[in-house]
């Protein structure tokens, strides 16, 4: 079993169901500026201990774990919603 890695989850204020996982809280240095610009202002959501063996709802834990170790971040994109559905849901909020 791999050593747990604390990861910090931020939601996008511009794009519904877009989440940025960071290896260090509030450290965005490794995230490309273009990505941060498109993502918008990151809103801290929560933190948890991640291992490759952990079950995640929408992401492969091994991929997230490797991305955090290698590049310091992971982007989760809501690929199961159509753009029209995203816009409709956003108008309800």
N, C-alpha and C positions, 0 to 999 in steps of 0.2 A: 504494500500500500504506500502511495506517495505521501510526502509531507504536505499537510494542509497549507493552503495559501489564502490569506485573507484578501478578499476582493471587495471593491467598493463600486456600487452601482449608481449610475446617474441616468436620469431620464431627460429626454430632449424637450425643450420648451417650444420647439417648432414642429417637430415631427412625431406624431402619435405612434406609440409602440416602438420607438427607437431608444435603445439603452446602450450606454457606454460603461464597460467594465474597466476598472483601473486596478493596478497592482499596488498603488500607493494613494491614500486619500488626498484629494485635491491637487494631485501632481499630474498636470496635463502636458508636460514637456515632451513626451514621446508621441503624443497625438498630432498628426499632421495639421497645420493651420487651416488648410482647405476643409478638412473634415470638421474641425471645431466650428468654422464659420457656417457650414451647412447644418450642423447639429444644433446650433444655437447655444443659449446659456444652459450649461449643465445644471440640473437640479438634483442634489443628493437624495437618494431614495433609501438605501440600506446597505449593510455589509454582511458578509457571511464567509465561512471557511469553505474553500473549494478544494476538492481532490478530483483527479480524473475519474474516480469511481463513483462520484456523486451523481445523482439523477437530477437533471435540470429540465424544466418544463418545455423550453423552446430551443435549447442549444445543446450541442454535444459537449459534455464537460471536459473531455480530453482536449478538444480543440480550444476551448476557452482557456483552460489551464496552460496549454502550450503557448498560446498567444500572449497571455499575461507574463509568462516567464521570458519569452523571446523578445517581445516588442513593448511590453508594459501596458497594453490595452487590448480590448476586444470590443467590436461593435456588433450589437444585436439589432437586426432590421426585421420589421414585421413584414415578412414576405408572403404571409398567408392572407393578407387583406388587399383588395383591389383599391386603387387610388380613389375611386368613387365612394367606396365604403369608408375609407379613412376620412374623406371630406365630410361625409354625412355624419359620422360619429363625432367628428370635431365640432360640428355646428351644434351638437346637443350639449356640449360642455360649456 
